[in-house]
């Protein structure tokens, strides 16, 4: 049974969720630009709730909503929210993204999503885990169209994706009139190719600030950039 993941200011129980706390979610939660000081945030496909909790720590947003389809993950996220110091600001909806976007009239200053994207992988037979990992549960087309509807005119939509699908996602986003302004290409170590990409988009076109991040110099020897990004969260950073 997976043990709770202890961060500096909160704990994430993860014994009932299909996907436990991982580097992708922590990267996104730590990286999301907050210069606009969002007052309303939506975490799409929250899982354990880790990204929503990180944004509660990083921001003064009065409303931090989360969305989760899987029954057990939804219950675990709710418990993690309630056990945190920010329970009065965190709320989880139990619904599919398509259902949520067709029924809600609210818009948000910030949308975040660590989407399922192993669309061609071998399924495990565990429905919850497959739903968390495989893209048919939340195709990019649905995610982009939902974001275009849910984000405020001055708002931000931030995601983490496989680097190999960067161009495809940006093309879909442009068709929905969402345009990148911040991109960080991520590699595991200096010898590896880029594996992930972090993208922040908005409705207005603007200059794109693009950089790169390397996580480790060697095994468990983290780079200064990665340490600086995550040290407010990881216990040993």
C-alpha positions, 0 to 999 in steps of 0.5 A: 500500500503506497505510503502518504507523501509528505511535503513541507506544508501538507501530506498527500494520502495516496493509498486509494488512487490509481496514480500516485504523486509523481514528478510531472504533477510536482513540476506543474504545481511548482512551475505554473506562473502566478504573476497574474495573482489568480483568485479562482483556480481549476485543477482538471483531473486532480487525482490525489489533489497534489497540484491543487494543494501546491497552488493553495500553498503558492497563491492567495486564491480564494477559490481552488476547485478540482475535478476528478472522475474516478470515485476513489481518487475523488474521495481521496482528494477530498480527504487530502483537501480537508486535512490540509491548512487550506480546506476552506479554499479547496473543493472537488467536483466529482464529474467528467470534464465534458459533463462539467464544462457543459453544466457550469457557467463559471470561468477561472483565472487559472486552469491547470492539468496534468492530463492522461497521455499514454494513449498507445501504451499497454493497458493494465486491466485496472480500470482506475489506473487505465483511466488515469493514464490513457488519453481516451479518458480526456482527449487533448481535443476535449481538454483544449476546447474545455479550457477555451470555454472555462478560462477568463479572458485574461486567464492562464491555462497551464499543462505538462505534456510529453515533449513529443506531442508539443507541436500537436498540442500547440496546433490544437490550442491555436485552433481554439484561440489559445496561445503559448506565452511560457514554455519549458522543455524538460529533460531528466539529465544532460545526456537525455532528450527532452521528455516533458514540456510545460506550457502556459497559454492565454487567449491573447497572443504575446511573446513566448518565453521558452527555456529548458530545465534539467532535473538531475546532473546524475542519479539523485544529484539534482540541478540548481534549477530543479532544486530552486523550483521545488524546494518549497515543497520537497522535504529534502530539497 
